[in-house]
């Protein structure tokens, strides 16, 4: 798992790409001794999720079919 955010970056001229994000809010900070893998993050989340939301958008030269504007 990476420790830095990398924004969506579809290949030039490849058309639109649909991105889906799942966002979580926690009751407390999740602490790790080292950068965790996905399994460790999911296990640490259990019992500490305050809220969650989904977001979907397209990135690229054209909007993906079925994806709302904005």
C-alpha positions in Angstrom: 0.0 0.0 0.0 1.4 3.4 -0.9 1.8 6.1 1.7 1.2 9.0 -0.8 -1.9 10.0 -2.8 -1.7 9.6 -6.6 -4.5 11.2 -8.5 -6.2 9.4 -11.4 -4.0 9.5 -14.5 -5.5 7.6 -17.4 -3.2 7.1 -20.5 -3.4 10.0 -23.0 -5.8 9.2 -25.8 -7.2 6.1 -24.1 -10.6 7.6 -23.5 -12.5 8.0 -20.3 -11.9 5.9 -17.2 -14.4 5.5 -14.4 -13.0 5.8 -10.8 -14.9 4.7 -7.7 -13.7 5.8 -4.2 -14.9 4.5 -0.9 -14.3 7.0 1.9 -14.4 6.2 5.6 -14.6 8.3 8.8 -13.3 6.8 12.0 -14.0 7.2 15.7 -10.3 7.2 16.3 -7.0 7.4 14.4 -5.7 4.1 13.1 -2.1 3.7 14.3 0.4 1.4 12.6 4.1 0.8 13.3 4.9 0.7 9.6 3.0 1.3 6.4 0.2 -1.3 6.5 -1.1 -3.6 3.8 -4.8 -3.7 2.8 -5.6 -6.6 5.2 -4.1 -4.8 8.2 -6.1 -1.6 7.4 -9.4 -3.5 7.0 -8.8 -5.4 10.3 -8.0 -2.1 12.1 -11.2 -0.5 10.8 -13.5 -3.1 12.4 -15.6 -1.5 15.1 -14.2 2.0 14.4 -16.1 3.3 11.4 -18.3 6.3 12.1 -19.5 6.8 8.5 -18.8 5.8 5.0 -19.5 7.2 1.5 -19.0 6.4 -2.1 -17.9 8.7 -4.9 -17.6 7.9 -8.6 -16.2 10.1 -11.4 -14.6 9.9 -14.8 -11.2 11.2 -15.9 -10.1 11.4 -19.5 -11.1 13.0 -22.8 -14.7 11.9 -22.7 -17.3 11.1 -20.0 -18.0 7.4 -19.5 -21.4 6.1 -20.5 -23.8 6.1 -17.6 -21.7 8.5 -15.4 -23.4 11.7 -14.4 -21.9 15.1 -15.2 -20.0 16.9 -12.6 
